[in-house]
């Protein structure tokens, strides 16, 4: 009888723990992986190309989902930039049609250039 009561108590504890886990809020990583939709094309200066296997992410954070990769042989259409712990460039891979965010340090910049900020067209980011 005692072992049966312990089994029931253990089962109830597991169910309660599972219910408590389901009520926990989403992780901080998922919280910032939203709200960065499409952006106007504010840049037409050239001088920027994909690195080898540049990750194109859904949102400007390294822990947000990847939409695809860019390579030096792929075409690139750079739109604007934003800063979220690193400088991120909103772009479209014209070879694959994938659009999203890539970190500046994963791209090749052949000459100094300035890119408008995605949310504030008065602000700009200088790339060296």
N, C-alpha and C positions, 0 to 999 in steps of 0.2 A: 504494500500500500504506500509506504514511504517513497519507494523509488518511482511509483506512478505519479505521486504529487510533485516530486522533483522534476520529472519529465514534463509535466504540464507547466510548471513554473518556468522551466527553461524555454519552452516553446513560446509562452507569453512574453518573456523577456526579449526573445528574438523578434517577435512581431512588433513589439513596442519600439525597439531600437530601429527597425526598418522603417516604421512610420515616422519616427523622429528624423531620420536621415532624409526622407522624402520632403519634409517641411523646411529643410535648410535652404537659404537663398542661393541663387546661382553664384558661381565662383566669380571673383573679380575679373578674370580673363574674359568671360563671356559678356560681362557688363560693358566693357569698352569695345567690343566687337560689333558695334551697331552705330547707326547715325552718320555714317560717312558714305553717302550714296554717290551719284554721279556729280561731276563738277564741270564748270564751263572751261572751254579750251582757252586759257589765258596766256599760252606760251607758243611761240612759233620760231624760236631762235636756233634750233638745231643744237649741235655740240654735245648731245647726250645720246648714249646708246646702251643697250643691254650688256651686262657682263655675261660670263659663261654660266648659265643656269640661274639667272636672276629670278627669285621668287616673286610672283605677283599675287598679293594677298587681298582678301576681301575688305579688310580694314587696316588702318595704319598702326599695327602692333604685331610683333613677331609671333605672338601666340594665337593670332586669328587665322582662320582657314586660308589655305592656298587655293588660288584659282587656276594657276598654271605657271609655266616658266618662260623666261625670255632668254634668247641667245644673241650673240653679236651679229649673226646673219639675219635676224628678224628686224622688221621695221618697227619704229616706235613713234607714238604721238604723245608728247608730254603735254599735260594740261595745266597743272598747278602744283603747289607744295604745301605741306603743313608740318608742324613740329610737334611730336608726341614722344618725348624722351630720345628722339633721333629725328633727322629730317627725312620725311617721306614724300615721294613724288607720286601724284595721281597720273596714270598713263594708260594708254591702250597699245597692246601688241597688234600692230597692223597686219602681221602675218597670220596670227591665229584668231584675232578678233577678241581676245581676252582683255578686259579692263580691270584695273584695281590699283593697288598701292605697292610700291617697291621702295626699299630704303635707298637713300642716296649712295651709301657706301657699297651697294651691290651693282651700281650703274657705272658706266664709264663717262666721264666728263672731259672732253677734249680741249675746252677753252673756258675761261671764266665767263659766267653768264648769270643773269638774275631771273628768277621765276616768281611770279605773283603768288601770294598766299591764297589758298582755296576758299577761305571764308572771309577774307578781308582784302579786297582788291587794291587797297591803298598800301598795304604791307607787302614786302617782297623778301625773298631769300636769295642771298648771294652765294653762288657756287664757285669754288675755285678749282 
